[in-house]
Amino acid sequence: MEIEHFLESKREVFIRESLMSDAFLDFVERNTDPFDRLMAYYKCAIMEVETKFKVLNEEFSLQYDHNPIESIKSRTKSIDSLIRKVRDKQIPLTLESIEENIKDIAGVRVICSFTDDIYLLADCLLKQDDITLLKRKDYIQNPKPNGYRSLHLIVEVPIFLQNEKRNMKVEVQLRTIAMDFWASLEHKLRYKKNVSPDLEEQLWQELYECAQVSAALDMKMQGIKNRLSMLDKPLPQ
Ligand code: 0O2
């Protein structure tokens, strides 16, 4: 209960000091239209990247009778999450600085069935001559201490407007279904209130164990798929 009050008071302080601060209100007043326009550009960049993945999926489906992508989920960062990041990174509250420093305002999450498909799709995307890789974090080869796994790419993609070409940053997260399932539950636990410290510790431990099980499952599924693919290959004459 004490923790709950503490978090609630912190939340109020954050809203008062950050979201309702003179600096923030001033920023909103001066930048409403340019901010909306910038967010629209990020949405366009998401469309570009989504289309690239859909095209690749179609091509693989035709060529190999295999859809590497199960689903794609995209989002632009919510305003409160964006402001929180501006505050945590201690960057100036200007549109230029936000665009320069916050690299995950546009996010595209690609969910695959198999781990190999993640690397295949990432390679195919990065080979395209209008895509620039800014940062790559491989949390599959190097999972986070809590067990989180995904491949993260920060890329720059051009969008073509009426009179201008603009390079926009997009964060691409590639995961298997198992990695995504795990991350959703971890996200729920992370933001859950009303959990006693004992229970919380126990749940984090169990979640960590689930991460190991899910990594083992991905490996085993990949192995089965590889063996099935071998059967499709024509036998040597
Ligand atoms: P949301 O709600 O998805 O926007 P950087 O951006 O490089 O300054 P950061 O934020 O540490 O530093 O980058 P990183 O590690 O690549 O993580 C970015 C995003 O990956 C997060 O965005 C999450 O979506 C996801 N992610 C990273 N680690 C975890 C994790 O342990 N659990 C889960 N469930 N997701 C994770 P945001 O901004 O945190 O949130």
Residues whose N, C-alpha, C, O or C-beta is under 5 A from the ligand:
A	BS01	0O2	K144 Y148 H152 A183 E186 H187
